[in-house]
Amino acid sequence: MFAHVRAEAKEPRLGVAVSKKVDKRAVGRNRIKRIARDVFRRERHRLPPGDYVLIAQPGAAALDNPALRTQWLQLLEKARSLKPTAPAGTMPASPDARERPATDS
């Protein structure tokens, strides 16, 4: 499983992606998503604000429910220590920078 954290959110939010490559059956894919949402709901209060995206890998279908929960909890522990990705741009914004007015040329 992979997790990506973005900084734009004001509270922790979750997105889950489980493709047919992970499990051909919808029941198996839904089981993985259900466990991920449940663990996230229980741990949400301990997470910094951000968008959390879980991408399940093909090995996830072979794990039982307790093993999936353990993997997801370990991933959230790592995510707590990650710094969010910086916004797009080549230079950091200056604290006293102002917009230049448009010219009528």
ROSE-4610 file (N, C-alpha, C; in Angstrom, 1 decimal, always signed):
// ROSE-4610
residu = [M/M/M/F/F/F/A/A/A/H/H/H/V/V/V/R/R/R/A/A/A/E/E/E/A/A/A/K/K/K/E/E/E/P/P/P/R/R/R/L/L/L/G/G/G/V/V/V/A/A/A/V/V/V/S/S/S/K/K/K/K/K/K/V/V/V/D/D/D/K/K/K/R/R/R/A/A/A/V/V/V/G/G/G/R/R/R/N/N/N/R/R/R/I/I/I/K/K/K/R/R/R/I/I/I/A/A/A/R/R/R/D/D/D/V/V/V/F/F/F/R/R/R/R/R/R/E/E/E/R/R/R/H/H/H/R/R/R/L/L/L/P/P/P/P/P/P/G/G/G/D/D/D/Y/Y/Y/V/V/V/L/L/L/I/I/I/A/A/A/Q/Q/Q/P/P/P/G/G/G/A/A/A/A/A/A/A/A/A/L/L/L/D/D/D/N/N/N/P/P/P/A/A/A/L/L/L/R/R/R/T/T/T/Q/Q/Q/W/W/W/L/L/L/Q/Q/Q/L/L/L/L/L/L/E/E/E/K/K/K/A/A/A/R/R/R/S/S/S/L/L/L/K/K/K/P/P/P/T/T/T/A/A/A/P/P/P/A/A/A/G/G/G/T/T/T/M/M/M/P/P/P/A/A/A/S/S/S/P/P/P/D/D/D/A/A/A/R/R/R/E/E/E/R/R/R/P/P/P/A/A/A/T/T/T/D/D/D/S/S/S]
num = [1/1/1/2/2/2/3/3/3/4/4/4/5/5/5/6/6/6/7/7/7/8/8/8/9/9/9/10/10/10/11/11/11/12/12/12/13/13/13/14/14/14/15/15/15/16/16/16/17/17/17/18/18/18/19/19/19/20/20/20/21/21/21/22/22/22/23/23/23/24/24/24/25/25/25/26/26/26/27/27/27/28/28/28/29/29/29/30/30/30/31/31/31/32/32/32/33/33/33/34/34/34/35/35/35/36/36/36/37/37/37/38/38/38/39/39/39/40/40/40/41/41/41/42/42/42/43/43/43/44/44/44/45/45/45/46/46/46/47/47/47/48/48/48/49/49/49/50/50/50/51/51/51/52/52/52/53/53/53/54/54/54/55/55/55/56/56/56/57/57/57/58/58/58/59/59/59/60/60/60/61/61/61/62/62/62/63/63/63/64/64/64/65/65/65/66/66/66/67/67/67/68/68/68/69/69/69/70/70/70/71/71/71/72/72/72/73/73/73/74/74/74/75/75/75/76/76/76/77/77/77/78/78/78/79/79/79/80/80/80/81/81/81/82/82/82/83/83/83/84/84/84/85/85/85/86/86/86/87/87/87/88/88/88/89/89/89/90/90/90/91/91/91/92/92/92/93/93/93/94/94/94/95/95/95/96/96/96/97/97/97/98/98/98/99/99/99/100/100/100/101/101/101/102/102/102/103/103/103/104/104/104/105/105/105]
x = [+0.8/+0.0/+0.9/+0.4/+1.1/+0.2/+0.7/-0.1/+0.6/-0.2/+0.3/-0.4/+0.4/-0.2/-0.1/-1.2/-1.2/-1.5/-1.0/-1.2/-2.3/-3.1/-4.1/-5.3/-5.6/-6.8/-6.7/-7.9/-8.0/-8.2/-8.6/-8.8/-8.3/-8.1/-7.7/-8.9/-8.5/-9.5/-8.9/-9.7/-9.2/-9.7/-8.9/-9.2/-8.6/-9.4/-8.9/-9.1/-8.0/-8.0/-7.6/-8.6/-8.3/-8.7/-7.8/-8.1/-8.4/-8.8/-9.1/-7.9/-6.7/-5.4/-5.2/-5.8/-5.6/-6.5/-7.7/-8.7/-9.7/-9.9/-10.9/-12.3/-12.6/-14.0/-14.2/-15.4/-15.8/-15.9/-16.2/-16.3/-15.0/-13.9/-12.6/-12.1/-12.4/-12.0/-12.7/-14.0/-14.8/-14.4/-13.9/-13.4/-12.2/-11.3/-10.1/-10.4/-11.4/-11.8/-12.5/-13.3/-14.1/-13.1/-12.1/-11.2/-10.4/-10.0/-9.2/-10.0/-11.3/-12.1/-12.3/-12.5/-12.7/-11.5/-10.3/-9.1/-8.9/-9.1/-9.0/-9.9/-11.1/-12.2/-11.7/-11.2/-10.7/-9.5/-8.6/-7.3/-7.3/-8.4/-8.5/-8.1/-8.5/-8.2/-6.7/-6.0/-4.5/-3.7/-4.3/-3.6/-3.6/-2.5/-2.4/-3.3/-3.8/-4.6/-3.9/-4.7/-4.2/-5.1/-4.8/-5.5/-4.7/-5.2/-4.5/-5.1/-4.2/-4.7/-4.0/-4.9/-4.4/-4.5/-3.4/-3.4/-3.0/-4.0/-3.8/-3.0/-2.1/-1.2/-1.8/-1.4/-2.0/-1.9/-0.9/-0.7/-1.8/-2.5/-3.4/-4.6/-5.0/-6.1/-5.8/-4.5/-4.2/-4.2/-4.2/-4.1/-5.5/-5.5/-6.8/-7.0/-8.2/-8.6/-7.6/-7.2/-6.3/-5.0/-4.5/-3.2/-3.4/-4.5/-4.8/-4.8/-5.5/-5.6/-4.2/-3.3/-2.0/-1.2/-1.2/-0.5/-0.9/-2.2/-2.8/-2.4/-2.4/-1.9/-0.5/+0.4/+1.8/+2.0/+1.2/+1.3/+0.9/-0.1/-0.6/+0.5/+1.2/+2.3/+3.4/+3.7/+4.7/+4.2/+2.9/+2.3/+2.3/+2.2/+2.2/+3.6/+4.6/+5.9/+6.3/+5.6/+5.9/+5.5/+6.3/+6.0/+5.1/+4.1/+3.3/+4.0/+3.6/+4.3/+4.1/+5.1/+5.1/+4.2/+3.6/+2.7/+3.6/+3.0/+3.7/+4.3/+5.4/+6.1/+7.6/+8.3/+9.8/+10.4/+9.7/+10.3/+9.3/+9.8/+8.8/+8.3/+7.1/+6.4/+7.1/+7.4/+8.0/+6.9/+7.1/+6.1/+5.6/+6.5/+6.0/+5.8/+5.7/+5.4/+4.0/+3.9/+2.5/+2.4/+1.1/+0.8/+1.1/+1.7/+1.9/+0.7/+0.3/-0.9/-0.7/-1.8/-1.7/-1.5/-0.7/-0.6/-1.5/-1.8/-2.7/-1.9/-1.0/-0.2/-0.7]
y = [-1.2/+0.0/+1.2/+2.3/+3.5/+4.6/+5.7/+6.8/+8.1/+9.0/+10.3/+11.4/+12.3/+13.4/+14.7/+15.4/+16.8/+17.8/+19.0/+20.0/+20.9/+20.9/+21.9/+21.8/+20.6/+20.4/+21.0/+21.3/+21.9/+20.8/+19.6/+18.5/+17.2/+16.2/+14.9/+14.4/+14.1/+13.5/+12.3/+11.3/+10.0/+9.8/+9.3/+8.8/+7.4/+6.5/+5.1/+4.6/+4.0/+3.5/+2.0/+1.2/-0.3/-0.7/-1.1/-1.4/-2.9/-3.3/-4.7/-5.6/-4.9/-5.7/-6.2/-5.5/-5.9/-7.2/-7.1/-8.2/-8.1/-9.2/-9.2/-9.1/-9.5/-9.5/-8.2/-7.6/-6.4/-6.6/-7.7/-8.0/-7.8/-8.3/-8.2/-6.8/-6.0/-4.6/-3.8/-4.1/-3.3/-3.6/-4.9/-5.2/-4.4/-4.3/-3.5/-2.0/-1.5/-0.1/+0.1/-0.8/-0.7/-0.7/-1.6/-1.6/-0.3/+0.2/+1.4/+2.6/+2.7/+3.8/+3.6/+2.4/+2.2/+2.6/+2.2/+2.5/+4.0/+4.6/+6.1/+6.8/+6.4/+7.0/+7.0/+5.8/+5.7/+6.5/+6.7/+7.4/+8.9/+9.3/+10.6/+11.8/+11.6/+12.7/+12.8/+11.8/+11.8/+12.3/+12.5/+12.9/+14.4/+14.9/+16.3/+16.5/+17.8/+18.0/+17.7/+17.2/+16.8/+15.9/+15.7/+14.7/+13.5/+12.4/+11.1/+10.2/+9.7/+8.9/+7.5/+6.5/+5.1/+4.4/+3.8/+3.1/+1.6/+0.7/-0.7/-1.4/-2.2/-3.0/-4.4/-5.2/-6.5/-7.5/-7.4/-8.3/-8.0/-6.9/-6.6/-7.6/-8.1/-9.0/-10.3/-10.7/-12.0/-11.9/-10.6/-10.4/-10.6/-11.1/-11.1/-9.8/-9.6/-8.3/-7.8/-8.5/-8.0/-7.6/-8.3/-7.9/-6.6/-6.4/-5.2/-4.0/-4.2/-3.1/-2.8/-3.8/-3.6/-2.8/-3.2/-2.5/-1.0/-0.8/+0.6/+1.4/+0.8/+1.6/+1.9/+1.0/+1.3/+2.4/+2.4/+3.4/+4.8/+4.8/+6.1/+6.6/+5.7/+6.1/+6.8/+6.3/+6.9/+8.2/+8.3/+9.5/+10.7/+10.3/+11.3/+12.1/+11.4/+12.0/+12.6/+12.4/+13.0/+14.5/+15.2/+16.6/+16.7/+17.5/+17.6/+18.1/+17.8/+18.3/+19.8/+20.4/+21.9/+22.3/+23.4/+23.8/+24.0/+23.9/+24.0/+25.4/+25.5/+26.8/+26.6/+27.5/+27.4/+28.1/+29.1/+29.8/+29.9/+29.8/+30.0/+31.4/+31.6/+32.9/+33.7/+35.0/+35.9/+36.4/+36.6/+37.0/+38.4/+39.3/+40.7/+40.9/+39.8/+40.0/+40.5/+41.3/+41.8/+41.6/+41.6/+41.4/+42.7/+42.6/+43.9/+44.2/+45.5/+45.9/+45.7/+45.4/+45.2/+46.6/+46.6/+47.9/+47.9/+49.1/+49.3/+49.5/+48.6/+48.8/+48.0]
z = [+0.0/+0.0/+0.0/-0.7/-0.7/-0.2/+0.4/+0.8/+0.3/-0.1/-0.6/+0.3/+0.8/+1.7/+1.0/+0.9/+0.3/+1.4/+1.3/+2.4/+2.2/+1.1/+0.9/+1.8/+2.3/+3.1/+4.5/+5.0/+6.4/+7.4/+7.0/+7.9/+7.2/+7.9/+7.3/+6.4/+5.1/+4.2/+3.6/+3.2/+2.7/+1.3/+0.4/-0.9/-1.0/-1.6/-1.7/-3.1/-3.7/-5.0/-5.0/-5.4/-5.5/-6.9/-7.7/-9.1/-9.2/-10.4/-10.7/-10.7/-10.8/-10.7/-9.3/-8.3/-6.9/-6.7/-7.1/-6.9/-8.0/-8.7/-9.8/-9.4/-8.1/-7.6/-6.9/-7.1/-6.4/-4.9/-4.5/-3.1/-2.4/-3.0/-2.5/-2.5/-3.6/-3.6/-2.6/-2.4/-1.4/+0.0/+0.3/+1.6/+1.9/+1.0/+1.2/+1.5/+0.7/+0.9/+2.2/+2.6/+3.9/+5.1/+5.0/+6.1/+6.2/+5.0/+5.0/+5.6/+5.2/+5.7/+7.2/+7.7/+9.1/+9.9/+9.5/+10.2/+10.2/+9.1/+8.9/+9.8/+9.9/+10.8/+12.2/+12.6/+14.0/+14.4/+13.4/+13.6/+13.2/+12.6/+12.0/+13.0/+14.2/+15.2/+15.5/+15.2/+15.5/+14.3/+13.2/+11.9/+11.7/+11.1/+10.7/+9.5/+9.3/+8.2/+6.9/+5.9/+4.6/+3.9/+2.6/+1.8/+1.8/+2.3/+2.3/+1.2/+0.3/-0.8/-0.6/-0.5/-0.3/-1.7/-2.2/-3.4/-3.0/-3.2/-2.8/-3.9/-3.5/-4.4/-4.5/-5.5/-5.7/-4.5/-3.7/-2.6/-1.5/-1.5/-0.5/-0.5/-1.6/-1.7/-0.9/-0.8/-0.2/+1.4/+1.9/+3.3/+4.0/+5.2/+5.9/+6.6/+7.2/+7.7/+8.8/+9.8/+10.8/+10.1/+9.2/+8.5/+7.7/+7.0/+6.3/+7.3/+8.4/+9.4/+9.9/+10.2/+10.7/+9.7/+8.4/+7.3/+7.2/+7.3/+7.1/+8.3/+9.5/+10.7/+10.6/+10.2/+10.0/+9.0/+7.9/+6.9/+7.4/+8.3/+8.9/+9.9/+10.6/+11.5/+10.7/+9.5/+8.7/+8.2/+7.8/+7.3/+8.3/+9.6/+10.6/+10.6/+10.3/+10.3/+9.0/+7.9/+6.6/+6.6/+5.8/+5.6/+4.3/+4.3/+3.1/+2.0/+0.8/-0.4/-0.6/-1.1/-1.3/-2.4/-2.4/-3.5/-4.8/-5.9/-7.2/-7.4/-8.0/-8.2/-8.1/-8.6/-8.6/-7.4/-6.9/-5.8/-4.6/-3.4/-2.3/-2.2/-1.8/-1.7/-0.6/-0.9/+0.0/+0.9/+2.2/+3.2/+2.9/+2.3/+2.0/+0.5/-0.3/-1.7/-2.0/-3.0/-3.3/-4.8/-5.3/-6.7/-7.4/-8.6/-9.3/-10.1/-10.1/-10.8/-12.3/-13.0/-14.5/-15.1/-16.2/-16.9/-18.1/-18.6/-19.7/-21.0/-21.3/-22.5/-23.7]
